[in-house]
């Protein structure tokens, strides 16, 4: 009798869950149909400048409804134990990873407003390894890095990301671990990889300052004396890396150990999407029917707005209106420390020097914007057939990084790669 009751209760819960998922799917379709008409009208008024915004909306739309579906999945994990299956229900690694991705997405959109809010979704800059926070203490670092090398390579992810992004489409080693750049460098060379997670909705200058402070503690408490530090940043992460260096004191011990920076698709002179959103928001303000949409766009975080000019330090944004479409300023940058800089520029075009691929770059950052800062001597590697997200984990990009760090490169599958 008890078994039948539990079974019936579970069946009703599963039916309700299916109904809820069906409702969300229908809502997604209705929303998509409506916004397609709205963007079609906007495109007829404003032209192709609307297209990047429409793409961004589609990403947000997908993320929002995926989050609702994830919430239903999590609710199912909670509801089934209430129906009689308490013992066996533990959220899977996939659910946890998706929940973390949702939190990172929210942080990117409005993380500057969440800093002082005591919520699980708001987190400070942390050091990460194997899915866990690593305490920056002698004991914590020794436990996480029992075979610590004197050479550190630090990976800083980009906008709305986490350290898990470096494992994108990764193959696995013999122990089942996904092979990111860091794991490969550890296995093929004398390096210890360090991954950083941070709130991408905050100012780049704030995250740069925090990264500098973290690196100072890391170097001071590392299990063995540090000989060399290499900083690798993807997209916004590259801005954070250079912000940290520009804010470092001339005699900062950690900065003196940095020999190289490697930037992967970093928008030093602005990101295409943020520039387009800025223009569209202004145009929306000029029409009563779309003024509300302009207000929604202006709600985006300060971290997003920093991507328009590639802001690095406080002087880059203080006293300027981030929503002024007529602001086209650019700045030269010179580091105080003798560091080699390498910019890896992804190109959608299979041939990296094809003329038609130059303005498109990797699809998110143009070729010229990703090529490095003004006022510095940069090495630049152009990689064809690679988009903005591919830069996170791709054999051709790894080989560029490996060559820079003196590590064995990977054999490419095709001679033309």
PyMOL commands that set and color helices and strands:
alter all, ss='L'
color gray80, all
select helices_A, chain A and resi 2-46+50-85+93-114+138-144+163-167+181-188+204-221+236-247+253-256+272-285+288-298+302-306+314-317+355-357+367-370+390-392+395-405
alter helices_A, ss='H'
color red, helices_A
select strands_A, chain A and resi 126-129+132-133+151-156+192-197+228-234+258-264+340-347+378-384
alter strands_A, ss='S'
color yellow, strands_A
deselect
rebuild
show_as cartoon
